[in-house]
Each structure stands twice: as structure tokens, then as C-alpha cells.
Amino acid sequence: MPNPLFNALGGDPMSGLMQQVEQFKSRFGAGFNPQQYVMNMVNNGQLTQQQLNYAQQKVQQVQRQMGGRF
């Protein structure tokens, strides 16, 4: 269910990032380097350092919750 506060403020600012995550996931395959892909996004301005830091923090939270199995 969408958050009404985010909708009132113009939507979730991370929604564009979520679309990029879906594209990212679809590109996994032979020879794909996810670290290089993310760094290219930062270098091209498609992803800000702040967004990258936020995503890394969320991954670390999920890793802790899953006991490091992710």
C-alpha cells in the first residue's frame, strides 16, 4: 500500500532507484560485473553517492537480519 505522506510530497524519492535495481537484477549473467556497473552509474550521474550510501546501508541491514546469508 502506498504511503500517503510520500504521495502528498510528490512520491517516494527512491522509486527511480528501485527501477534501476530491477534493471540491475535483470542484467546478471555471464561476464556481468555488478560493482563496475554501479560505479559507472555513480560516475555518469545516474546514481548519487548519497543514493549509493543509502542502498549500501539497506543491504547491510538485510544482511544482519538474515544472519549474513545474503
HUUR-V711021 format. One record per pair of residues at least 4 apart in sequence whose C-alpha atoms are under 8 Angstrom apart, sorted by sequence separation. I is the first residue (numbers start at 1). J is the second residue. D is the distance in whole Angstrom. If there is no record, write none. Layout:
BEGIN
i:j:d
I:J:D
I:J:D
END
This chain:
BEGIN
i:j:d
2:6:8
3:7:6
4:8:6
5:9:6
6:10:6
7:11:4
11:15:8
14:18:6
15:19:7
16:20:6
17:21:6
18:22:6
19:23:6
20:24:6
21:25:6
22:26:6
23:27:6
24:28:7
28:32:6
33:37:6
34:38:6
35:39:6
36:40:6
37:41:6
38:42:6
39:43:6
40:44:6
41:45:6
42:46:6
43:47:8
47:51:6
48:52:6
49:53:6
50:54:6
51:55:6
52:56:6
53:57:6
54:58:6
55:59:6
56:60:6
57:61:6
58:62:6
59:63:6
60:64:6
61:65:6
62:66:6
63:67:6
64:68:6
66:70:7
2:7:7
6:11:5
7:12:7
27:32:7
41:46:5
42:47:5
47:52:7
63:68:5
6:12:5
28:34:8
41:47:5
42:48:6
63:69:7
42:49:7
63:70:5
62:70:8
24:34:8
42:52:8
17:47:8
17:51:8
END
